[in-house]
Amino acid sequence: MKKKKKKQRSNEDIDPPSLRLVTKVQKYMARSAADKLDGLLHKLRRSERKRLVSLENQLGESLLHQACRSGQEGIVDILLKHGARTESRDYGGNTPAHLAASAGHMDILMQLLQSSKPPDIDIMNDEGVSIQALADRALGMPTSVTAPARGRALREAESDAEGVVDGEHGLNDGG
């Protein structure tokens, strides 16, 4: 009787992911081929998937950072489904949510905020800018109003029968 040869592990199974695998992922992301990326990630073992999803480029951006910056909703959905970390930071201290907000991708920002592990919107990047401030800027809201001041002003407006006069609580009319 012949002895079965034990299958050797390929280089793909060893840390870090192979160049071929990384190239495939980059190709799927460039084409916004979320279904193909999902299929590829499903084929991998959990540890391989985790390593691949957390790969960084030369700016320290994960795949999730890159997809958020470029507005790839389907890719973001797949990466979140496969365990991408919403709180990871690039070399500028930006989370994927910072990049989505600064690029004006509010739909992607909402995906991140509604994920199982949402980022804190008050987290600041290395320049001292929060996700909230970037989102406000993208929506055309005044950025000089901090989150606590905004909350305080809203509470005061609700309790004040006469309403809040513009400027009284640090708010402006944007003009």
C-alpha positions in Angstrom: 0.0 0.0 0.0 1.2 3.5 -0.9 1.8 6.0 1.7 -0.1 9.3 1.2 2.2 12.3 1.0 1.3 15.0 3.5 0.5 18.2 1.7 3.1 20.8 2.5 2.0 24.3 3.5 2.4 26.9 0.8 4.1 30.2 1.4 0.5 31.7 1.3 -0.2 30.0 4.6 2.8 31.6 6.3 3.0 35.1 7.7 2.9 37.5 5.9 0.4 36.9 3.1 1.9 36.1 -0.2 2.5 38.7 -2.9 0.2 36.9 -5.2 -2.6 37.0 -2.6 -2.0 40.7 -1.9 -2.0 41.5 -5.6 -5.3 39.8 -6.0 -6.8 41.8 -3.2 -5.5 45.0 -4.6 -6.9 44.1 -8.0 -10.4 43.4 -6.5 -10.3 46.7 -4.6 -9.2 48.7 -7.7 -12.2 47.2 -9.6 -14.6 47.6 -6.6 -15.2 43.8 -7.0 -16.7 43.3 -3.5 -18.2 39.9 -4.4 -14.8 38.6 -5.6 -13.0 40.0 -2.5 -15.7 38.3 -0.3 -15.2 35.0 -2.0 -11.4 35.2 -1.6 -11.7 36.1 2.1 -14.1 33.3 2.7 -11.6 30.7 1.3 -8.9 31.8 3.8 -8.5 30.6 7.4 -9.4 33.0 10.1 -5.8 33.9 10.9 -4.9 34.5 7.2 -8.0 36.6 6.8 -7.2 38.7 9.8 -3.6 39.3 8.6 -4.8 40.2 5.1 -7.6 42.5 6.2 -5.1 44.4 8.5 -2.4 44.9 5.9 -1.1 48.4 5.6 0.3 50.5 2.7 3.3 52.8 3.0 1.1 55.5 4.7 0.0 53.0 7.4 -3.5 52.8 5.8 -5.3 49.5 6.2 -7.5 48.1 3.4 -10.5 49.6 5.3 -8.8 53.1 5.3 -8.2 52.8 1.5 -11.8 51.7 0.8 -13.3 54.5 3.0 -11.1 57.2 1.3 -12.1 56.1 -2.2 -15.8 55.7 -1.4 -16.1 51.9 -2.0 -19.2 51.1 0.0 -19.3 47.4 -1.1 -15.7 46.8 -0.2 -16.2 48.6 3.2 -19.1 46.3 3.9 -17.1 43.1 3.1 -14.1 44.3 5.1 -16.2 45.0 8.1 -17.9 41.6 7.8 -14.5 40.0 7.8 -13.2 41.8 10.9 -11.5 45.0 9.7 -10.8 47.3 12.7 -12.7 50.6 12.6 -10.4 52.1 15.2 -7.1 51.4 13.4 -5.0 54.5 12.7 -2.7 55.4 9.8 0.6 57.3 10.2 -1.4 60.6 10.5 -3.5 59.3 13.3 -6.6 59.0 11.0 -9.1 56.2 11.4 -11.0 54.9 8.4 -13.9 57.2 9.6 -11.6 60.3 9.5 -10.9 59.5 5.8 -14.5 58.8 4.9 -15.7 62.0 6.5 -12.9 64.2 5.0 -13.7 62.8 1.6 -17.4 63.5 2.1 -18.5 59.8 2.0 -21.3 60.2 4.6 -22.9 56.9 3.6 -19.6 55.1 4.4 -19.2 57.0 7.6 -22.7 55.8 8.6 -21.7 52.2 7.8 -18.7 52.6 10.2 -20.8 54.2 12.9 -23.4 51.4 12.7 -20.9 48.6 12.7 -20.5 46.2 15.6 -17.4 48.1 16.8 -18.0 51.7 15.8 -15.3 54.4 16.2 -15.7 57.2 18.7 -16.6 60.3 16.7 -14.6 62.5 19.0 -11.3 60.7 18.4 -8.8 63.2 17.0 -6.1 62.6 14.5 -2.5 63.9 14.8 -3.7 67.4 13.6 -6.2 67.5 16.4 -9.3 67.1 14.1 -12.1 64.8 15.2 -14.3 62.6 13.0 -17.2 64.8 14.1 -15.5 68.0 12.9 -14.7 66.5 9.5 -18.3 65.3 9.1 -19.6 68.7 10.1 -17.2 70.3 7.6 -18.4 67.9 4.8 -22.0 68.7 5.6 -21.3 72.5 5.6 -21.9 72.9 9.4 -19.8 75.3 11.4 -16.8 73.5 12.8 -16.0 76.0 15.5 -18.7 74.4 17.7 -17.4 71.6 19.8 -19.5 68.5 20.5 -20.1 69.5 24.2 -21.0 73.0 23.2 -23.3 71.7 20.5 -25.0 69.4 23.0 -25.3 72.2 25.6 -26.7 74.6 23.1 -29.3 72.0 22.0 -30.3 71.3 25.6 -30.7 75.0 26.3 -32.7 75.5 23.1 -35.1 72.8 24.1 -35.6 74.3 27.6 -35.8 77.9 26.5 -39.4 78.8 25.5 -38.1 81.8 23.5 -35.5 79.8 21.6 -31.8 80.4 21.3 -30.5 83.7 19.8 -27.8 83.1 17.2 -24.4 83.6 18.6 -25.5 83.5 22.2 -24.2 79.9 22.7 -21.3 79.9 20.3 -23.5 79.0 17.3 -23.4 80.8 14.1 -25.7 80.9 11.0 -22.8 79.9 8.7 -22.9 83.2 6.9 
